[in-house]
Amino acid sequence: MAFDEKHLHEKHRERMRQKYTVAKETLSDHEILEILLYHVIPRKNTNPLAHRLCHRFGSLRGVLEADMRDLMEVDEVGESTAFFLKQLLYLWKRCENSEASDIPLNSITKIGNYLTTLFSNEKHETVYLLMLDQNAKLLAHRKLFDGSITACESNARKIAEIALSFRAHRIILAHNHPDANAEPSDSDVSVTRYLRRVLAGIDLDLEEHFIVSGHTYCPIVRYLQNEIQSKPKE
């Protein structure tokens, strides 16, 4: 690389670092990714690669959550770069879980607020499982899968295995409606009833099943209880 070109890249990187220091909240996903890539690609312009990655996977979060093999299909992404990006996701999730573990999720509002943040960058229907201890503190959350909640009927065993591995006292299921409101559908209700019955058979309490849509949420178990109470007595 000629001296002038090298000098140009160094100046650009310095400007980007200054921009991050002064106003990081104004940076786009690809600009943040460009800066992160400085640590694993020291002598190249990482801006075009950051653009390609965000275009391929939709967002910074999409890049970090992508499989290593899929990352390495992108031009100029080798094993070391893919590994670096996956470690960023691991650190992010570890810190997220560590911070959350001290916050008791002991009310519908607290759980709902936590879930709206968790789902804030999900563009497609996704299902999460939250594990709580006896004091309602979060042990961990795990993404079960991307797709319709109806798939949970065939994944009761997976839910049980994850919950038992964390020795969860209570569990909360949550999925999102990206392009709709948070009101439960008939299938949402039937899946909730099915899973509560099946999991109760192995002494697992599915405390609640939330639907999240943007900044709104609906706890289905509470919703059903209110519905029963509001029905007129015959």
C-alpha positions in Angstrom: 0.0 0.0 0.0 1.4 3.4 -0.9 2.2 5.8 1.9 -0.5 8.3 0.9 -3.2 5.6 0.8 -2.1 4.3 4.2 -2.0 7.8 5.6 -5.5 8.4 4.2 -6.9 5.3 5.9 -5.3 6.2 9.2 -6.8 9.7 9.1 -10.2 8.2 8.2 -10.0 5.8 11.1 -9.1 8.6 13.5 -12.0 10.7 12.3 -14.4 7.7 12.8 -13.0 7.1 16.4 -13.5 10.8 17.2 -17.1 10.6 15.8 -17.7 7.6 18.0 -16.3 9.3 21.1 -18.3 12.6 20.6 -21.6 11.3 19.2 -21.8 7.5 19.1 -25.6 7.6 19.2 -25.6 9.2 15.7 -23.6 6.4 14.1 -25.4 4.0 11.7 -25.1 0.2 12.1 -22.6 -0.1 9.3 -20.4 2.7 10.8 -20.3 1.0 14.2 -19.4 -2.3 12.5 -16.7 -0.6 10.4 -15.1 0.6 13.7 -15.4 -2.8 15.3 -13.7 -4.4 12.3 -10.6 -2.2 12.9 -9.6 -4.5 15.7 -9.5 -7.6 13.4 -8.6 -6.0 10.0 -5.8 -3.5 10.8 -4.6 -2.5 7.3 -7.7 -2.3 5.1 -10.7 0.0 4.5 -13.4 -1.8 6.4 -16.2 0.5 5.3 -17.2 -1.6 2.2 -17.1 -4.8 4.2 -19.3 -3.3 6.9 -21.8 -2.3 4.2 -21.8 -5.8 2.6 -22.4 -7.4 6.0 -25.2 -5.2 7.0 -26.8 -5.5 3.6 -26.6 -9.3 3.8 -27.9 -9.7 7.3 -30.1 -6.7 7.6 -28.6 -4.9 10.7 -25.7 -5.0 13.1 -27.7 -7.3 15.3 -28.3 -9.6 12.3 -24.5 -9.7 11.6 -23.7 -10.6 15.2 -26.4 -13.3 15.4 -25.5 -14.8 12.0 -23.9 -18.3 11.8 -20.1 -18.4 11.3 -20.5 -20.3 8.1 -22.9 -17.7 6.7 -20.5 -14.9 7.7 -17.7 -16.5 5.9 -19.7 -16.6 2.7 -19.3 -12.8 2.5 -16.3 -11.7 0.5 -13.3 -10.8 2.7 -14.7 -12.4 5.8 -12.2 -15.1 7.0 -12.4 -17.4 9.9 -10.7 -14.9 12.3 -13.1 -12.1 11.4 -16.2 -14.4 11.7 -14.9 -15.7 15.1 -14.4 -12.1 16.3 -17.9 -11.1 15.4 -19.4 -14.2 17.2 -17.4 -13.4 20.3 -18.9 -9.9 20.4 -22.4 -11.5 20.4 -21.3 -13.8 23.3 -20.0 -10.9 25.3 -23.1 -8.8 24.6 -25.4 -11.6 25.8 -23.3 -12.4 28.8 -23.3 -8.7 30.0 -27.0 -8.5 29.2 -27.8 -11.5 31.3 -25.5 -10.4 34.1 -27.1 -7.0 34.4 -30.6 -8.4 34.2 -29.9 -11.0 36.9 -30.1 -8.4 39.6 -33.4 -7.0 38.5 -36.5 -8.9 40.0 -39.1 -9.4 37.2 -41.8 -9.5 39.8 -44.6 -7.6 38.0 -46.3 -7.6 34.6 -45.0 -4.1 33.9 -41.4 -5.0 34.7 -41.5 -8.1 32.5 -43.3 -6.3 29.7 -40.7 -3.5 29.7 -37.9 -6.0 29.7 -39.4 -7.9 26.7 -40.1 -4.8 24.6 -36.4 -4.0 24.8 -35.5 -7.6 24.1 -37.7 -7.7 21.0 -36.8 -4.1 19.8 -34.6 -5.2 16.9 -36.5 -8.4 15.9 -38.0 -7.9 12.4 -39.6 -11.4 12.2 -41.6 -13.5 14.5 -39.4 -14.9 17.2 -39.9 -16.9 20.4 -37.9 -16.4 23.6 -37.8 -18.2 26.9 -37.1 -16.5 30.2 -35.9 -18.5 33.3 -36.5 -17.0 36.7 -35.3 -18.1 40.2 -37.5 -18.3 43.3 -37.1 -14.5 43.9 -38.2 -13.7 40.3 -34.7 -12.7 39.3 -33.7 -13.5 35.7 -31.3 -16.4 35.4 -31.1 -16.2 31.6 -33.1 -15.8 28.4 -32.8 -17.9 25.4 -34.1 -17.5 21.8 -36.0 -20.8 21.1 -36.4 -20.2 17.4 -37.4 -17.8 14.7 -40.9 -18.5 13.4 -44.5 -19.0 14.5 -45.4 -19.7 18.1 -47.3 -22.8 16.9 -44.0 -24.6 16.6 -43.8 -24.5 20.4 -46.3 -27.4 20.5 -43.6 -29.7 19.1 -40.9 -28.0 21.2 -42.3 -28.6 24.7 -39.4 -31.0 25.4 -36.8 -28.4 24.3 -38.4 -25.8 26.6 -38.3 -28.2 29.5 -34.7 -29.2 28.9 -33.5 -25.5 28.8 -35.5 -24.6 31.9 -34.3 -27.6 33.9 -30.7 -26.9 32.8 -30.9 -23.5 34.5 -32.8 -25.0 37.5 -35.5 -22.4 36.8 -38.2 -22.0 39.4 -40.6 -20.3 37.0 -40.5 -19.7 33.2 -42.0 -17.1 30.9 -42.6 -17.6 27.2 -42.7 -14.6 24.8 -43.1 -14.1 21.1 -43.7 -11.0 19.0 -46.2 -9.8 16.4 -43.9 -7.6 14.2 -46.7 -6.4 11.9 -49.7 -6.6 14.1 -51.1 -5.7 17.5 -50.4 -7.5 20.7 -53.8 -9.1 21.0 -53.6 -13.0 21.2 -54.9 -15.1 18.3 -56.8 -18.3 18.8 -53.5 -20.3 18.1 -51.7 -18.2 20.7 -54.3 -19.1 23.3 -54.3 -22.8 22.4 -50.5 -23.1 22.5 -50.4 -21.3 25.9 -53.0 -23.7 27.4 -51.3 -26.7 25.9 -47.8 -25.8 27.2 -49.0 -24.9 30.6 -50.7 -28.3 30.9 -47.8 -30.3 29.5 -45.1 -28.4 31.5 -47.1 -28.6 34.7 -46.9 -32.4 34.4 -43.2 -32.2 35.0 -43.5 -29.5 37.8 -42.6 -26.6 35.6 -44.7 -23.5 36.0 -45.2 -21.6 32.8 -46.1 -18.4 34.7 -46.9 -16.3 31.7 -46.9 -16.1 27.9 -46.4 -12.6 26.5 -47.1 -11.2 23.1 -45.0 -8.2 22.2 -45.7 -5.7 19.4 -43.5 -2.6 19.4 -43.9 -0.9 22.7 -47.1 -2.8 23.7 -47.5 -6.2 25.2 -50.2 -8.7 26.3 -49.8 -11.3 29.0 -52.0 -14.2 27.7 -52.5 -16.0 31.1 -53.7 -12.7 32.7 -55.7 -11.9 29.6 -57.6 -15.3 29.8 -58.2 -14.8 33.6 -59.7 -11.4 33.0 -61.8 -12.8 30.2 -63.2 -15.5 32.4 -63.9 -13.1 35.2 -65.7 -10.6 32.9 -68.1 -13.3 31.6 -71.6 -13.0 33.1 -72.7 -15.8 35.4 -75.5 -18.0 34.0 
